[in-house]
């Protein structure tokens, strides 16, 4: 019996914000995987090590968490006034599918640096020293991201003194602007139900006050107290409770249905990446997962969010956009938990610490519009070369 050899594909393993993923240049993928379809999904799952019934992804590059089971494909942009196109694939850990329904805000910070390093940006647009402004087309959701990437002596600067809670070591700051972040093409307007706060009925569980918003990524915000939480939970407080995880997933599925993201409840199982579900509470002191004390006066609001069925160790970048947007709009659950009133920035507490984000929202003809959301992240190359993978093509 003969066995096919492994193939090797040029790849870069990168950290972006509090996530890690395997990055590819589209035209360096095997020919069959350069376009959407089964071959592409099969390749990416095998690279990451999924599906893995053991839930460990030992035979792949994944780290067995939603933050580390990620892939990115970059190409020169086909859109006017953009430098690169960015496609994100969230690889399920124990199931055989890749979710293409949303963006990864954390890995967005690594897209500009990757594109520069791989010669995908016009050299004339890159300063030898200063800040390169990289115009990114986020292909999953059809939105523009502007990345401000620091440059030193003609190279991407990766080291620096910017600290990001959830990341152990400091690095260079990458500022991201998520332009017009409301996901009008996926689930409708900024508020798909037309309300800032809805009554979300979940048979067998209860009815919850909910803010359902499309900004950065579709997100369902609930009050922590209604779920029996305080908003100060760490991962083990939630992820060790199988009944709680099932309850939250059921609420998420009914929220997805109400937002118009799915047509039937059974579709939620194959759409794990979106929408996100999160809960909020007014500020109170807690100890972050690193042991760092967070005072009530250090933050405006507490937020905890689920990602791929588990409590996230920090905060997803796209959910941070949703938080920033909802906080800026008077009357949402996030805004009310933060004290109410108008604001353009909010500092929220998450399991790993704190994060400040900004958003510009305004009421136009009776409807809320958001021009952009802003946050800072960092990114760096962890390893580059080739990923070796069994793949028949």
Secondary structure, 3 states (H helix, E strand, C coil): CCCCCCEEEEEEEEEECCEEEEEEEHHHCCHHHCCCCHHHHHHHHHHHCCCCCCCCCCCCCCCCCCCCCEEEEEEECCCCCCCEEEEEEEECCCCCCEECCCCCHHHHHHHHHHHHHCCCCCHHHCCCCEEEEEEEEECCCCEEEEEEEEEECCEECCCCCECCCCCCCCECCEEEEEECCECCCCCCCCCCCCCCCEEEEECCCEEEEEEEEEECCEEEEEEHHHHCCCCCCCHHHHHCCHHHHHHHHHHHHHHHHHHCCCCCHHHHHHCCCCCEEEEEEECCCEECCCCCEECHHHCCEEEEEEECCEECCCCCHHHHHHHHHHHHCCCCHHHHHCCCCCCCEEEEEECCEEEEEEEEEEEECCEEEEEEEEEEECEEEEEEEEEEECCCC
